[in-house]
Amino acid sequence: MTNQPPRAATGYHTFMGALPVPKMTVKEYLEADQASERPLEYHDGEIFPLAEASLRHAAIETRIGALLHQGLKNKPCEAIGTMRVRVSPTQYVQPDLIVYCGKPVLTDESDPSLTNPSVIFEILSPSTAGYDYSGKFQLYRQLPSFEEYLLVAQDQPRIEVFRRMTDGRWLLTVYEGESAVAKVESLEIEIPLAEIYSQLP
Protein backbone atom coordinates (compact mmCIF):
# COMPACT_ATOMS: atom_id res chain seq x y z
CA MET A 1 0.00 0.00 0.00
CA THR A 2 1.24 3.46 -0.82
CA ASN A 3 2.16 5.60 2.17
CA GLN A 4 -0.16 8.56 2.49
CA PRO A 5 1.17 12.14 2.52
CA PRO A 6 0.37 14.47 5.44
CA ARG A 7 -3.21 15.66 5.69
CA ALA A 8 -2.27 19.05 4.20
CA ALA A 9 -1.11 17.24 1.07
CA THR A 10 -3.98 14.75 0.90
CA GLY A 11 -4.63 13.75 -2.68
CA TYR A 12 -1.04 14.21 -3.74
CA HIS A 13 -0.46 10.55 -4.60
CA THR A 14 -3.80 10.38 -6.35
CA PHE A 15 -2.93 12.95 -8.98
CA MET A 16 0.80 12.37 -9.16
CA GLY A 17 0.30 8.67 -9.91
CA ALA A 18 3.75 7.88 -8.49
CA LEU A 19 5.10 6.21 -5.39
CA PRO A 20 7.14 8.28 -2.92
CA VAL A 21 10.82 7.55 -2.48
CA PRO A 22 12.05 6.46 0.96
CA LYS A 23 12.11 9.23 3.58
CA MET A 24 14.82 11.82 3.07
CA THR A 25 16.27 14.57 5.22
CA VAL A 26 15.71 18.19 4.23
CA LYS A 27 19.37 18.40 3.21
CA GLU A 28 19.01 15.37 0.95
CA TYR A 29 15.83 16.82 -0.55
CA LEU A 30 17.47 20.18 -1.32
CA GLU A 31 20.37 18.42 -3.02
CA ALA A 32 17.96 16.27 -5.03
CA ASP A 33 15.87 19.28 -6.06
CA GLN A 34 18.95 21.17 -7.19
CA ALA A 35 20.04 18.23 -9.36
CA SER A 36 16.58 17.29 -10.69
CA GLU A 37 15.36 18.22 -14.15
CA ARG A 38 11.87 18.69 -12.67
CA PRO A 39 11.03 20.69 -9.53
CA LEU A 40 10.48 18.49 -6.49
CA GLU A 41 8.15 19.06 -3.55
CA TYR A 42 8.86 17.75 -0.06
CA HIS A 43 6.38 16.60 2.56
CA ASP A 44 7.69 15.27 5.86
CA GLY A 45 10.51 13.19 4.44
CA GLU A 46 8.97 12.27 1.09
CA ILE A 47 9.68 13.95 -2.26
CA PHE A 48 7.36 14.26 -5.24
CA PRO A 49 8.28 15.43 -8.76
CA LEU A 50 5.96 17.95 -10.37
CA ALA A 51 4.31 16.92 -13.62
CA GLU A 52 5.67 18.48 -16.79
CA ALA A 53 3.74 21.57 -17.85
CA SER A 54 1.72 21.42 -21.06
CA LEU A 55 2.21 23.94 -23.85
CA ARG A 56 -1.03 25.67 -22.84
CA HIS A 57 0.04 25.79 -19.20
CA ALA A 58 3.37 27.34 -20.17
CA ALA A 59 1.68 29.93 -22.41
CA ILE A 60 -0.72 30.99 -19.65
CA GLU A 61 2.13 31.24 -17.16
CA THR A 62 4.19 33.36 -19.54
CA ARG A 63 1.30 35.75 -20.25
CA ILE A 64 0.47 36.21 -16.57
CA GLY A 65 4.14 36.80 -15.83
CA ALA A 66 4.29 39.54 -18.47
CA LEU A 67 1.19 41.25 -17.06
CA LEU A 68 2.63 41.10 -13.55
CA HIS A 69 5.95 42.52 -14.71
CA GLN A 70 4.15 45.45 -16.30
CA GLY A 71 1.76 45.99 -13.39
CA LEU A 72 4.46 45.90 -10.72
CA LYS A 73 6.61 48.63 -12.23
CA ASN A 74 7.37 51.28 -9.62
CA LYS A 75 6.01 49.01 -6.86
CA PRO A 76 8.10 47.32 -4.16
CA CYS A 77 7.09 43.85 -5.34
CA GLU A 78 8.62 41.26 -7.62
CA ALA A 79 7.03 38.46 -9.67
CA ILE A 80 9.01 35.27 -10.19
CA GLY A 81 8.39 31.92 -11.84
CA THR A 82 8.68 28.55 -10.21
CA MET A 83 10.71 28.85 -7.02
CA ARG A 84 10.72 26.66 -3.99
CA VAL A 85 8.74 27.96 -0.98
CA ARG A 86 9.24 26.66 2.54
CA VAL A 87 5.94 26.57 4.40
CA SER A 88 7.29 24.69 7.43
CA PRO A 89 10.61 23.11 8.44
CA THR A 90 9.52 19.83 6.83
CA GLN A 91 7.37 21.03 3.91
CA TYR A 92 8.54 22.67 0.69
CA VAL A 93 6.32 23.44 -2.30
CA GLN A 94 6.78 24.90 -5.79
CA PRO A 95 4.06 27.34 -6.96
CA ASP A 96 3.68 28.25 -10.63
CA LEU A 97 4.08 32.01 -10.05
CA ILE A 98 4.89 34.01 -6.93
CA VAL A 99 4.84 37.67 -6.01
CA TYR A 100 6.72 38.83 -2.94
CA CYS A 101 6.82 42.40 -1.64
CA GLY A 102 9.64 44.15 0.11
CA LYS A 103 12.83 42.23 0.76
CA PRO A 104 12.70 38.51 -0.03
CA VAL A 105 13.04 36.43 3.13
CA LEU A 106 15.08 33.35 2.29
CA THR A 107 16.11 30.32 4.27
CA ASP A 108 19.77 30.14 5.21
CA GLU A 109 20.40 26.95 3.27
CA SER A 110 23.04 26.76 0.54
CA ASP A 111 20.14 26.50 -1.94
CA PRO A 112 17.70 29.01 -0.39
CA SER A 113 13.90 28.86 -0.41
CA LEU A 114 11.48 31.79 -0.22
CA THR A 115 9.39 32.13 2.94
CA ASN A 116 7.39 35.35 2.37
CA PRO A 117 5.25 35.15 -0.79
CA SER A 118 2.38 37.65 -0.84
CA VAL A 119 0.45 36.37 -3.87
CA ILE A 120 0.57 32.89 -5.40
CA PHE A 121 -0.74 31.72 -8.79
CA GLU A 122 -1.47 28.09 -9.60
CA ILE A 123 -2.47 27.08 -13.14
CA LEU A 124 -4.95 24.24 -12.86
CA SER A 125 -4.93 20.95 -14.71
CA PRO A 126 -7.17 17.89 -14.28
CA SER A 127 -4.39 15.99 -12.49
CA THR A 128 -3.45 18.72 -10.00
CA ALA A 129 -6.62 20.74 -9.38
CA GLY A 130 -7.67 18.82 -6.27
CA TYR A 131 -4.30 19.36 -4.60
CA ASP A 132 -4.15 23.05 -5.61
CA TYR A 133 -7.63 23.70 -4.17
CA SER A 134 -7.23 21.82 -0.91
CA GLY A 135 -3.90 20.51 0.35
CA LYS A 136 -1.66 23.10 -1.26
CA PHE A 137 -3.93 25.99 -0.28
CA GLN A 138 -3.93 24.71 3.29
CA LEU A 139 -0.14 24.72 3.27
CA TYR A 140 0.10 28.24 1.85
CA ARG A 141 -2.23 29.57 4.54
CA GLN A 142 0.44 28.81 7.13
CA LEU A 143 2.49 31.71 5.73
CA PRO A 144 1.79 35.03 7.51
CA SER A 145 2.78 37.02 4.40
CA PHE A 146 0.29 35.22 2.13
CA GLU A 147 -2.61 37.49 1.06
CA GLU A 148 -4.10 36.29 -2.23
CA TYR A 149 -4.33 32.99 -4.07
CA LEU A 150 -5.23 32.86 -7.77
CA LEU A 151 -6.33 29.60 -9.37
CA VAL A 152 -6.20 29.90 -13.15
CA ALA A 153 -8.14 27.48 -15.39
CA GLN A 154 -6.62 26.14 -18.58
CA ASP A 155 -9.76 24.92 -20.36
CA GLN A 156 -11.85 28.08 -20.08
CA PRO A 157 -11.36 31.80 -19.28
CA ARG A 158 -11.76 31.61 -15.50
CA ILE A 159 -9.73 32.85 -12.55
CA GLU A 160 -10.71 32.26 -8.94
CA VAL A 161 -9.21 34.62 -6.38
CA PHE A 162 -9.08 33.86 -2.67
CA ARG A 163 -8.33 36.94 -0.54
CA ARG A 164 -7.38 36.99 3.12
CA MET A 165 -9.71 39.34 4.99
CA THR A 166 -8.71 41.42 8.01
CA ASP A 167 -10.47 38.96 10.33
CA GLY A 168 -8.51 36.02 8.88
CA ARG A 169 -11.35 34.64 6.73
CA TRP A 170 -10.75 33.92 3.04
CA LEU A 171 -13.14 35.45 0.49
CA LEU A 172 -13.56 33.86 -2.95
CA THR A 173 -14.25 35.96 -6.06
CA VAL A 174 -14.67 34.29 -9.45
CA TYR A 175 -13.90 36.03 -12.77
CA GLU A 176 -15.24 34.29 -15.88
CA GLY A 177 -15.29 35.02 -19.61
CA GLU A 178 -12.78 36.81 -21.80
CA SER A 179 -14.41 40.16 -21.06
CA ALA A 180 -13.77 39.78 -17.32
CA VAL A 181 -10.94 41.54 -15.52
CA ALA A 182 -9.52 39.81 -12.45
CA LYS A 183 -8.39 42.05 -9.61
CA VAL A 184 -5.36 41.37 -7.43
CA GLU A 185 -6.32 43.82 -4.71
CA SER A 186 -3.23 43.49 -2.52
CA LEU A 187 -1.05 44.50 -5.49
CA GLU A 188 -3.53 46.98 -7.02
CA ILE A 189 -3.26 45.12 -10.34
CA GLU A 190 -5.91 44.13 -12.87
CA ILE A 191 -5.58 41.10 -15.14
CA PRO A 192 -7.77 41.17 -18.28
CA LEU A 193 -8.67 37.57 -19.04
CA ALA A 194 -8.64 38.31 -22.78
CA GLU A 195 -4.90 38.95 -22.55
CA ILE A 196 -4.38 35.51 -21.05
CA TYR A 197 -6.77 33.34 -23.04
CA SER A 198 -7.01 34.91 -26.49
CA GLN A 199 -5.53 32.60 -29.17
CA LEU A 200 -3.98 30.15 -26.76
CA PRO A 201 -2.25 27.15 -28.32
The 8 nearest C-alpha neighbors of each residue, nearest first, counted from 0:
[[1, 2, 3, 18, 19, 12, 17, 4],
 [0, 2, 3, 18, 19, 12, 17, 4],
 [3, 1, 0, 4, 19, 18, 12, 45],
 [2, 4, 1, 5, 12, 9, 6, 11],
 [3, 5, 8, 9, 6, 2, 42, 11],
 [6, 4, 8, 7, 9, 3, 42, 43],
 [5, 7, 9, 8, 4, 134, 3, 10],
 [8, 6, 134, 5, 9, 137, 138, 135],
 [7, 9, 134, 6, 5, 11, 4, 10],
 [10, 8, 6, 11, 7, 134, 4, 5],
 [9, 11, 13, 12, 130, 8, 14, 129],
 [10, 12, 13, 9, 8, 14, 15, 130],
 [13, 11, 15, 14, 10, 16, 17, 18],
 [14, 12, 10, 11, 16, 15, 17, 126],
 [13, 15, 126, 16, 12, 11, 127, 10],
 [14, 16, 12, 17, 13, 11, 126, 50],
 [15, 17, 14, 12, 13, 18, 11, 126],
 [18, 16, 15, 12, 19, 47, 13, 14],
 [17, 19, 20, 1, 16, 12, 2, 47],
 [20, 18, 45, 46, 47, 21, 17, 2],
 [19, 21, 45, 22, 46, 18, 47, 23],
 [22, 20, 23, 19, 45, 44, 46, 18],
 [23, 21, 44, 45, 20, 24, 43, 46],
 [22, 24, 44, 27, 45, 28, 21, 25],
 [23, 25, 27, 26, 44, 28, 22, 43],
 [24, 26, 28, 27, 29, 23, 89, 44],
 [27, 25, 29, 24, 28, 30, 23, 108],
 [26, 28, 24, 30, 25, 29, 23, 31],
 [27, 29, 25, 31, 26, 30, 32, 24],
 [30, 28, 32, 26, 31, 27, 33, 25],
 [29, 31, 27, 33, 28, 32, 26, 34],
 [32, 30, 28, 34, 29, 33, 35, 27],
 [33, 31, 29, 35, 34, 39, 30, 28],
 [32, 34, 30, 31, 35, 29, 110, 38],
 [33, 35, 31, 32, 30, 36, 29, 37],
 [36, 34, 32, 37, 33, 31, 38, 39],
 [35, 37, 34, 38, 32, 33, 39, 48],
 [36, 38, 35, 48, 39, 49, 51, 32],
 [39, 37, 49, 48, 32, 35, 36, 40],
 [40, 38, 48, 47, 32, 49, 46, 37],
 [39, 41, 92, 47, 46, 91, 48, 93],
 [42, 40, 46, 91, 90, 45, 47, 43],
 [41, 43, 90, 45, 44, 89, 46, 91],
 [44, 42, 89, 45, 90, 41, 5, 22],
 [43, 45, 22, 23, 42, 24, 41, 46],
 [44, 46, 22, 42, 41, 43, 19, 23],
 [47, 45, 41, 40, 19, 39, 42, 20],
 [46, 48, 40, 39, 19, 41, 49, 45],
 [49, 47, 39, 38, 37, 40, 50, 46],
 [50, 48, 38, 39, 37, 51, 47, 40],
 [49, 51, 52, 48, 15, 37, 38, 127],
 [50, 52, 49, 53, 37, 48, 38, 56],
 [53, 51, 56, 57, 50, 54, 55, 49],
 [54, 52, 56, 55, 57, 51, 58, 50],
 [53, 55, 57, 56, 58, 52, 200, 59],
 [56, 54, 58, 53, 57, 200, 59, 199],
 [55, 57, 53, 59, 54, 58, 52, 60],
 [56, 58, 60, 54, 55, 59, 61, 53],
 [59, 57, 55, 61, 60, 56, 54, 62],
 [60, 58, 62, 56, 61, 57, 195, 63],
 [59, 61, 57, 63, 58, 62, 64, 56],
 [60, 62, 64, 58, 59, 63, 57, 65],
 [63, 61, 65, 59, 64, 60, 195, 58],
 [64, 62, 66, 60, 65, 61, 67, 59],
 [63, 65, 61, 67, 62, 66, 60, 68],
 [64, 66, 68, 62, 63, 67, 61, 69],
 [67, 65, 63, 69, 68, 64, 70, 62],
 [68, 66, 70, 64, 69, 65, 71, 63],
 [67, 69, 65, 71, 66, 70, 64, 78],
 [68, 70, 66, 67, 71, 72, 65, 64],
 [71, 69, 67, 68, 72, 188, 66, 189],
 [72, 70, 74, 68, 69, 67, 73, 76],
 [71, 73, 74, 70, 69, 68, 75, 76],
 [72, 74, 71, 75, 70, 76, 69, 68],
 [75, 73, 71, 72, 76, 77, 70, 100],
 [76, 74, 101, 100, 73, 77, 71, 72],
 [77, 75, 100, 74, 99, 101, 71, 98],
 [76, 78, 98, 99, 100, 79, 71, 75],
 [79, 77, 98, 97, 67, 68, 99, 76],
 [80, 78, 97, 96, 98, 77, 81, 82],
 [81, 79, 96, 95, 82, 97, 78, 64],
 [80, 82, 95, 96, 94, 93, 79, 83],
 [83, 81, 93, 80, 84, 94, 112, 79],
 [82, 84, 93, 112, 92, 113, 91, 85],
 [85, 83, 113, 112, 92, 91, 114, 93],
 [84, 86, 91, 114, 87, 112, 90, 113],
 [85, 87, 90, 91, 84, 142, 138, 141],
 [88, 86, 90, 89, 85, 91, 141, 138],
 [89, 87, 90, 85, 86, 91, 25, 43],
 [88, 90, 43, 87, 42, 91, 25, 44],
 [91, 89, 42, 87, 41, 86, 88, 85],
 [90, 92, 85, 41, 84, 40, 86, 83],
 [91, 93, 40, 84, 83, 94, 85, 41],
 [92, 94, 83, 82, 84, 81, 40, 95],
 [95, 93, 96, 81, 121, 92, 97, 119],
 [94, 96, 81, 121, 120, 80, 93, 122],
 [97, 95, 80, 120, 94, 81, 119, 79],
 [98, 96, 119, 79, 78, 118, 116, 120],
 [97, 99, 78, 118, 77, 117, 116, 79],
 [98, 100, 116, 117, 76, 77, 115, 97],
 [101, 99, 76, 75, 77, 102, 117, 98],
 [100, 102, 75, 76, 103, 99, 77, 104],
 [101, 103, 104, 100, 99, 75, 76, 115],
 [104, 102, 105, 101, 115, 99, 113, 100],
 [105, 103, 114, 115, 113, 102, 106, 112],
 [106, 104, 113, 112, 111, 114, 103, 107],
 [105, 107, 111, 112, 108, 113, 104, 114],
 [108, 106, 111, 105, 109, 110, 112, 104],
 [107, 109, 111, 110, 106, 112, 105, 26],
 [108, 110, 111, 107, 106, 29, 112, 30],
 [109, 111, 108, 112, 29, 33, 107, 30],
 [112, 110, 108, 106, 105, 109, 107, 113],
 [111, 113, 84, 83, 105, 106, 85, 114],
 [112, 114, 105, 84, 104, 115, 85, 83],
 [113, 115, 85, 104, 84, 105, 116, 112],
 [116, 114, 144, 104, 113, 117, 99, 103],
 [117, 115, 99, 145, 98, 118, 144, 97],
 [116, 118, 145, 99, 144, 146, 98, 115],
 [119, 117, 147, 98, 116, 148, 97, 146],
 [118, 120, 97, 148, 96, 149, 98, 147],
 [121, 119, 149, 96, 95, 150, 148, 97],
 [120, 122, 150, 95, 123, 94, 151, 149],
 [123, 121, 151, 150, 152, 120, 56, 95],
 [124, 122, 128, 152, 151, 121, 153, 127],
 [123, 125, 127, 126, 128, 153, 122, 152],
 [124, 126, 128, 127, 123, 129, 14, 153],
 [127, 125, 14, 124, 128, 15, 129, 123],
 [128, 126, 124, 130, 129, 125, 14, 131],
 [129, 127, 131, 123, 130, 124, 125, 132],
 [130, 128, 132, 131, 127, 133, 10, 126],
 [129, 131, 134, 133, 132, 128, 127, 135],
 [132, 130, 135, 128, 129, 133, 136, 127],
 [133, 131, 129, 130, 136, 128, 135, 134],
 [132, 134, 130, 136, 135, 131, 137, 129],
 [135, 133, 8, 7, 130, 137, 136, 9],
 [134, 136, 131, 138, 137, 130, 133, 139],
 [137, 135, 139, 138, 133, 134, 132, 131],
 [136, 138, 134, 140, 135, 139, 7, 133],
 [137, 139, 135, 136, 140, 141, 7, 134],
 [140, 138, 136, 141, 137, 142, 135, 86],
 [141, 139, 137, 142, 138, 136, 145, 143],
 [140, 142, 139, 138, 143, 86, 137, 87],
 [141, 143, 140, 145, 144, 139, 86, 115],
 [144, 142, 145, 141, 140, 115, 146, 117],
 [145, 143, 117, 115, 142, 116, 146, 114],
 [144, 146, 117, 142, 143, 116, 118, 147],
 [147, 145, 163, 117, 118, 162, 144, 185],
 [148, 146, 162, 118, 161, 145, 163, 119],
 [147, 149, 161, 119, 160, 118, 120, 150],
 [150, 148, 160, 120, 159, 151, 119, 121],
 [151, 149, 121, 159, 158, 122, 120, 160],
 [150, 152, 158, 122, 123, 121, 149, 157],
 [153, 151, 123, 157, 154, 155, 122, 158],
 [152, 154, 155, 123, 151, 124, 56, 122],
 [153, 155, 152, 156, 124, 157, 123, 55],
 [154, 156, 153, 157, 152, 176, 196, 175],
 [157, 155, 176, 175, 177, 196, 192, 152],
 [158, 156, 175, 152, 174, 155, 151, 176],
 [159, 157, 151, 174, 150, 173, 152, 160],
 [158, 160, 173, 150, 149, 172, 174, 151],
 [161, 159, 149, 172, 171, 148, 173, 162],
 [160, 162, 171, 148, 170, 147, 169, 149],
 [163, 161, 147, 170, 169, 146, 164, 160],
 [162, 164, 169, 146, 168, 167, 147, 170],
 [165, 163, 167, 168, 166, 169, 162, 170],
 [164, 166, 167, 163, 168, 169, 162, 146],
 [167, 165, 164, 168, 163, 169, 170, 162],
 [166, 168, 164, 165, 163, 169, 162, 170],
 [169, 167, 164, 166, 163, 170, 165, 162],
 [168, 170, 163, 162, 164, 161, 167, 171],
 [169, 171, 162, 161, 163, 168, 172, 164],
 [172, 170, 161, 160, 162, 173, 169, 159],
 [173, 171, 160, 159, 161, 170, 174, 162],
 [172, 174, 159, 158, 160, 175, 171, 157],
 [175, 173, 158, 157, 181, 179, 159, 172],
 [176, 174, 157, 156, 179, 173, 158, 177],
 [177, 175, 156, 178, 179, 157, 174, 192],
 [176, 178, 193, 192, 179, 156, 175, 196],
 [177, 179, 176, 193, 192, 180, 191, 175],
 [180, 178, 177, 176, 192, 175, 174, 191],
 [179, 181, 191, 190, 192, 189, 182, 178],
 [182, 180, 190, 189, 174, 191, 179, 183],
 [181, 183, 189, 184, 188, 190, 180, 187],
 [184, 182, 188, 186, 185, 187, 189, 181],
 [183, 185, 187, 186, 182, 188, 189, 147],
 [184, 186, 187, 183, 146, 147, 188, 118],
 [185, 187, 188, 184, 183, 71, 76, 118],
 [188, 186, 184, 185, 183, 189, 182, 70],
 [189, 187, 183, 186, 70, 182, 184, 190],
 [188, 190, 182, 181, 183, 180, 191, 187],
 [189, 191, 181, 180, 192, 182, 188, 66],
 [192, 190, 180, 193, 194, 179, 181, 189],
 [191, 193, 177, 195, 194, 180, 179, 190],
 [194, 192, 177, 197, 196, 195, 191, 178],
 [195, 193, 192, 191, 196, 197, 62, 190],
 [194, 196, 192, 193, 62, 59, 197, 63],
 [195, 197, 193, 199, 194, 192, 156, 198],
 [196, 198, 193, 199, 194, 195, 177, 192],
 [199, 197, 196, 200, 195, 193, 194, 58],
 [198, 200, 196, 197, 55, 58, 195, 59],
 [199, 55, 198, 54, 58, 197, 196, 56]]
